[in-house]
Amino acid sequence: MRLFALIVLIAGLVLSGGAVWYMYGQFKSAESALRDQKPEVIRVPTVNVAVAKRQLSYGEQIGPESVRMIKWPADSVPQGAFTSLEDVVPEDGKLRYALRRMETHEPLLPQKVSGFGEKATVAALLPRGMLAYTLPVNASSSVGGFILPGTRIDIILTVNDRYEGLITYFLLQNVEVIAVDQDTDVDRIRARIASTVTIGVLPDELKQLTLASNVGKLTIALRGFDSSDVYSGESLSRQELLGEYAPVREAPKAAPTVRVRKNNQVRTQQVEGER
């Protein structure tokens, strides 16, 4: 019995040792194969893009010390991004200014910086083809001071019609505010009571606002940041609001006229009497 047990023990040791040696050989072969393989390198086309070297504040000069060029994937370059340092910092010394706060490594874009030598003013914020129009406001009409640069508003006109009484309707919708008083900083978040609000409008809208300010009262309504709805253009009258009955009154008719010929001269004359 002891001899048989010894033989079984020796056989087990031989088999287990052989298995260990076999697995060791397999691991070494796999390690050698992996070492000989060269990893596949995927090259992504890149483009130089100008970014903020540090945090830039609104109205700050953009000089060589505040801009750096970094590699950016060519297929995801932000639209309008500057691809050379000379496009941002020219050699003639006419520096640009930041029109809004920018974080470190944030790409510089045309809408974020002024033109060469231009300060951070309302004129620099106006898109091409737009005009600036300033509305006088108070605590009530400026929504308690919560209208800030960069927010969007609707403008409501209320007029006293000769025949229908008070009528109100949306004159302009979804208009961007570019300045509150003399403040154009879109990063300001503290509410304050203002006396004027400046908006960017098209030439036809400017004519509407100029006429409306002389014939009625303009009121401002603040929109949410994600609101782009277009509301009904129908007007609301005092009678419709209060449910009053108002007889329809026709505009007075002009008196009839006749043409009178006398001594080879023709003149037009209104007929006297009941109209």
C-alpha positions as CSV (number, residue, x, y, z in Angstrom):
1,M,0.0,0.0,0.0
2,R,2.7,2.4,0.9
3,L,4.5,1.8,-2.4
4,F,1.3,2.4,-4.4
5,A,0.6,5.7,-2.5
6,L,4.2,6.8,-3.2
7,I,3.8,6.1,-6.9
8,V,0.5,8.0,-7.1
9,L,2.1,11.0,-5.3
10,I,5.1,11.1,-7.6
11,A,2.8,10.8,-10.7
12,G,0.6,13.7,-9.4
13,L,3.7,15.9,-8.8
14,V,5.0,15.1,-12.3
15,L,1.6,15.9,-13.9
16,S,1.1,19.2,-12.0
17,G,4.6,20.3,-12.7
18,G,4.2,19.6,-16.4
19,A,1.0,21.6,-16.4
20,V,2.6,24.5,-14.7
21,W,5.5,24.4,-17.1
22,Y,3.2,24.3,-20.1
23,M,1.2,27.3,-18.9
24,Y,4.4,29.2,-18.2
25,G,5.5,28.6,-21.7
26,Q,2.2,29.7,-23.1
27,F,2.3,33.0,-21.1
28,K,5.9,33.7,-22.3
29,S,4.9,33.1,-25.9
30,A,1.9,35.4,-25.6
31,E,4.1,38.1,-23.9
32,S,6.7,37.9,-26.6
33,A,4.0,38.1,-29.4
34,L,2.5,41.2,-27.8
35,R,5.9,42.8,-27.4
36,D,6.6,42.3,-31.1
37,Q,3.3,43.9,-32.2
38,K,3.4,47.6,-33.0
39,P,0.3,49.6,-31.8
40,E,-1.7,51.1,-34.6
41,V,-1.4,54.9,-34.5
42,I,-4.4,56.9,-35.7
43,R,-3.5,60.4,-36.9
44,V,-6.2,63.0,-36.6
45,P,-5.8,66.1,-38.8
46,T,-5.5,69.3,-36.6
47,V,-5.7,73.0,-37.1
48,N,-4.1,75.8,-35.0
49,V,-6.9,77.7,-33.1
50,A,-6.4,80.8,-31.0
51,V,-7.7,80.3,-27.4
52,A,-7.6,82.4,-24.2
53,K,-4.3,81.7,-22.4
54,R,-6.0,82.7,-19.1
55,Q,-9.4,83.9,-18.0
56,L,-10.4,87.1,-19.8
57,S,-12.8,89.7,-18.3
58,Y,-15.3,91.8,-20.2
59,G,-13.7,94.9,-21.7
60,E,-10.1,93.5,-21.2
61,Q,-7.5,94.1,-23.9
62,I,-6.4,91.0,-25.8
63,G,-2.7,91.1,-26.1
64,P,0.0,88.5,-27.0
65,E,0.2,87.5,-23.3
66,S,-3.5,86.6,-23.2
67,V,-3.7,84.4,-26.3
68,R,-2.1,81.0,-27.3
69,M,-2.4,78.7,-30.2
70,I,-3.4,75.1,-29.7
71,K,-4.0,72.1,-31.9
72,W,-7.7,71.5,-32.6
73,P,-9.3,68.6,-34.5
74,A,-9.8,69.9,-38.0
75,D,-13.3,68.4,-38.3
76,S,-14.6,70.2,-35.1
77,V,-13.1,73.7,-35.3
78,P,-15.7,76.2,-34.1
79,Q,-17.2,78.3,-36.8
80,G,-15.3,81.6,-37.2
81,A,-12.4,80.6,-35.0
82,F,-9.1,82.4,-35.5
83,T,-6.5,80.1,-37.0
84,S,-3.5,82.4,-36.7
85,L,-2.1,84.7,-34.0
86,E,-2.0,87.6,-36.4
87,D,-5.8,87.4,-36.8
88,V,-6.2,88.2,-33.1
89,V,-3.1,90.3,-32.2
90,P,-1.9,92.3,-35.2
91,E,1.6,93.8,-35.5
92,D,0.3,97.4,-35.8
93,G,-0.7,97.4,-32.1
94,K,-4.4,97.9,-32.6
95,L,-5.6,95.5,-30.0
96,R,-9.0,93.8,-29.7
97,Y,-11.1,93.8,-26.6
98,A,-13.1,91.1,-25.0
99,L,-16.9,91.5,-25.4
100,R,-17.7,88.9,-22.8
101,R,-15.9,86.8,-20.2
102,M,-13.9,83.9,-21.5
103,E,-12.4,81.0,-19.6
104,T,-8.9,79.5,-20.0
105,H,-8.5,77.6,-23.3
106,E,-11.8,78.9,-24.6
107,P,-11.7,79.5,-28.4
108,L,-11.7,83.2,-29.4
109,L,-14.6,83.9,-31.8
110,P,-15.6,87.1,-33.8
111,Q,-18.7,87.6,-31.6
112,K,-16.6,87.4,-28.4
113,V,-14.1,90.1,-29.4
114,S,-14.2,93.6,-30.8
115,G,-12.6,94.7,-34.1
116,F,-9.0,95.9,-34.2
117,G,-8.8,99.1,-32.1
118,E,-12.5,99.1,-31.2
119,K,-13.5,99.3,-27.6
120,A,-16.2,97.1,-26.0
121,T,-19.1,99.4,-26.9
122,V,-22.6,98.9,-28.2
123,A,-21.4,99.5,-31.8
124,A,-19.0,96.5,-31.5
125,L,-21.9,94.3,-30.3
126,L,-24.3,95.1,-33.2
127,P,-24.4,92.4,-35.9
128,R,-24.1,93.6,-39.5
129,G,-27.3,95.2,-40.8
130,M,-28.6,95.9,-37.3
131,L,-29.3,99.3,-35.6
132,A,-29.4,100.2,-32.0
133,Y,-32.6,101.6,-30.5
134,T,-32.9,102.8,-26.9
135,L,-36.2,102.5,-24.9
136,P,-36.8,104.6,-21.7
137,V,-37.8,102.3,-18.9
138,N,-38.5,102.4,-15.1
139,A,-38.8,99.8,-12.3
140,S,-42.2,98.6,-13.7
141,S,-41.5,98.5,-17.4
142,S,-38.0,97.0,-17.0
143,V,-39.5,94.0,-15.1
144,G,-38.1,95.0,-11.8
145,G,-34.6,95.5,-13.1
146,F,-34.2,91.8,-14.1
147,I,-33.6,92.7,-17.8
148,L,-29.9,92.3,-18.4
149,P,-27.6,92.5,-21.4
150,G,-28.0,89.3,-23.5
151,T,-31.6,88.6,-22.4
152,R,-34.5,88.6,-24.9
153,I,-37.7,90.6,-24.6
154,D,-41.0,91.2,-26.3
155,I,-42.3,94.8,-26.9
156,I,-46.0,95.4,-26.5
157,L,-47.7,98.5,-27.9
158,T,-50.9,100.0,-26.3
159,V,-52.7,102.8,-28.2
160,N,-56.0,104.7,-27.7
161,D,-57.8,104.1,-31.0
162,R,-60.3,106.8,-32.0
163,Y,-63.1,104.4,-32.6
164,E,-62.3,101.2,-30.6
165,G,-60.7,102.7,-27.5
166,L,-57.7,101.1,-25.9
167,I,-56.0,98.4,-28.0
168,T,-52.8,96.4,-27.2
169,Y,-50.7,93.9,-29.2
170,F,-47.2,92.5,-29.6
171,L,-45.2,94.9,-31.7
172,L,-41.9,93.0,-31.7
173,Q,-41.0,89.6,-30.3
174,N,-37.8,87.9,-29.2
175,V,-35.6,90.9,-29.4
176,E,-32.1,90.8,-27.9
177,V,-31.0,93.4,-25.3
178,I,-27.5,94.6,-26.0
179,A,-27.2,97.2,-23.2
180,V,-28.9,98.3,-20.0
181,D,-28.1,101.9,-19.4
182,Q,-24.4,102.1,-20.4
183,D,-23.7,98.5,-19.3
184,T,-23.1,95.9,-22.1
185,D,-21.6,93.2,-19.9
186,V,-23.5,90.0,-20.7
187,D,-21.9,88.3,-17.7
188,R,-23.6,90.6,-15.2
189,I,-26.2,88.7,-13.1
190,R,-27.2,91.3,-10.5
191,A,-30.5,92.9,-11.1
192,R,-30.7,96.7,-10.9
193,I,-33.2,99.4,-11.8
194,A,-32.3,101.0,-15.2
195,S,-33.5,104.1,-17.0
196,T,-32.9,102.8,-20.5
197,V,-32.7,99.6,-22.4
198,T,-30.9,99.4,-25.8
199,I,-31.9,96.7,-28.3
200,G,-30.6,95.7,-31.8
201,V,-33.3,95.9,-34.5
202,L,-33.6,95.9,-38.3
203,P,-34.2,99.1,-40.1
204,D,-38.0,98.4,-40.6
205,E,-38.3,97.5,-36.9
206,L,-36.6,100.8,-36.1
207,K,-39.3,102.7,-38.0
208,Q,-42.0,100.8,-36.2
209,L,-40.6,101.6,-32.8
210,T,-40.0,105.3,-33.7
211,L,-43.7,105.7,-34.8
212,A,-45.0,103.5,-31.9
213,S,-43.3,105.6,-29.3
214,N,-45.1,108.7,-30.5
215,V,-48.6,107.2,-30.8
216,G,-48.9,104.9,-27.8
217,K,-47.2,103.3,-24.8
218,L,-44.5,100.7,-25.1
219,T,-44.2,97.9,-22.5
220,I,-41.4,95.3,-22.1
221,A,-41.9,91.6,-21.2
222,L,-38.9,89.4,-20.3
223,R,-38.5,86.0,-22.1
224,G,-37.0,82.9,-20.7
225,F,-33.6,81.9,-22.0
226,D,-35.0,78.9,-23.9
227,S,-38.1,80.6,-25.2
228,S,-38.5,81.2,-28.9
229,D,-42.3,81.0,-29.3
230,V,-44.1,83.4,-31.6
231,Y,-47.3,84.7,-30.0
232,S,-50.5,85.7,-31.8
233,G,-50.3,89.0,-33.6
234,E,-54.0,89.7,-32.9
235,S,-54.8,92.8,-30.8
236,L,-56.8,92.9,-27.6
237,S,-59.3,95.8,-27.0
238,R,-60.7,97.1,-23.8
239,Q,-64.1,95.8,-24.7
240,E,-62.8,92.3,-25.3
241,L,-60.9,92.3,-22.1
242,L,-63.8,93.5,-19.9
243,G,-66.6,91.8,-22.0
244,E,-68.3,95.1,-22.7
245,Y,-70.7,95.8,-25.5
246,A,-69.5,98.5,-27.8
247,P,-71.6,99.5,-30.7
248,V,-69.7,99.7,-34.0
249,R,-69.2,103.3,-35.0
250,E,-68.4,104.1,-38.5
251,A,-66.0,106.7,-39.5
252,P,-67.7,110.0,-40.5
253,K,-68.3,110.2,-44.2
254,A,-66.8,113.0,-46.2
255,A,-69.2,115.5,-47.5
256,P,-70.0,115.1,-51.2
257,T,-68.2,117.5,-53.6
258,V,-69.1,119.0,-56.9
259,R,-67.0,120.5,-59.7
260,V,-68.0,124.0,-60.6
261,R,-67.0,125.6,-63.9
262,K,-67.0,129.4,-64.2
263,N,-65.2,131.5,-66.7
264,N,-63.3,128.5,-68.0
265,Q,-62.0,127.7,-64.5
266,V,-62.9,124.5,-62.7
267,R,-63.0,124.4,-58.9
268,T,-64.1,121.7,-56.5
269,Q,-66.6,122.6,-53.8
270,Q,-68.2,120.6,-50.9
271,V,-72.0,120.5,-50.8
272,E,-73.3,122.2,-47.7
273,G,-76.0,120.6,-45.6
274,E,-76.5,117.4,-43.6
275,R,-73.7,114.9,-43.8
